[in-house]
Amino acid sequence: MIGADLKAWRKRNNYTQERLRMELDVSRQTIVTWENSSTPLSRMLELALEALEHPAAQQTGGSRLATELRSLERKRATSLR
């Protein structure tokens, strides 16, 4: 999945950037950066999106996925500095 795929997913599932950022507990700028990316996005992000598509899965694992996603993004941001 690249940024254009994320944007298409968001629109297909009726998510605004604000709603998606709140669900994933990331900044709006992170969503913008991901959507503008031409490189593959994290597999953890893909799994989090899958969890958002299935409310029952979100209740049991969505918050854990969001936590893992934040951790991965922090590590990535640190490695880019």
C-alpha positions in Angstrom: 0.0 0.0 0.0 1.3 3.5 -0.9 -0.2 6.9 -0.1 -2.7 6.9 -3.0 -4.0 3.6 -1.8 -4.5 5.0 1.7 -6.3 8.0 0.4 -8.6 5.7 -1.7 -9.2 3.5 1.3 -10.1 6.6 3.4 -12.6 7.9 0.9 -14.1 4.4 0.2 -14.7 4.0 3.9 -16.0 7.5 4.4 -13.2 8.6 6.7 -11.9 12.2 6.8 -8.3 12.8 7.6 -9.4 14.0 11.0 -11.4 11.0 11.8 -8.7 8.6 10.6 -6.0 10.4 12.6 -8.2 10.1 15.7 -8.9 6.4 15.2 -5.2 5.7 14.7 -4.1 8.2 17.4 -1.6 10.0 15.1 -1.3 13.6 14.0 -3.1 15.0 11.0 0.3 15.7 9.5 1.1 12.0 9.7 -2.0 11.2 7.6 -1.0 13.9 5.1 2.6 12.5 4.9 1.4 9.0 4.4 -1.1 10.0 1.7 1.6 11.8 -0.2 4.1 8.9 0.1 5.1 7.0 -3.0 7.0 4.4 -1.0 5.3 1.4 0.7 3.6 2.2 4.0 3.9 0.1 7.1 2.2 -3.3 7.2 1.0 -2.4 10.7 -0.9 0.5 9.1 -2.6 -1.9 6.7 -3.6 -4.2 9.6 -5.0 -1.2 11.5 -7.1 -0.2 8.5 -8.4 -3.8 8.3 -9.3 -3.6 11.9 -11.2 -0.3 11.3 -13.2 -2.1 8.5 -14.5 -4.7 11.0 -15.9 -3.1 14.1 -15.8 -6.4 16.2 -12.1 -6.7 15.4 -11.6 -3.0 16.3 -13.1 -3.6 19.8 -10.7 -6.4 20.5 -7.6 -5.4 18.7 -7.9 -1.9 17.2 -6.4 -0.1 20.1 -3.5 -2.5 20.3 -2.9 -1.9 16.6 -3.0 1.8 17.1 -0.5 1.5 19.9 1.9 -0.6 17.7 1.4 1.8 14.9 2.4 4.8 17.0 5.5 2.9 18.3 6.6 2.1 14.7 6.1 5.7 13.6 8.1 7.0 16.5 10.9 4.6 15.7 10.8 5.7 12.0 10.8 9.4 12.9 13.8 8.9 15.2 15.7 7.0 12.5 15.1 9.8 10.0 16.7 12.4 12.3 
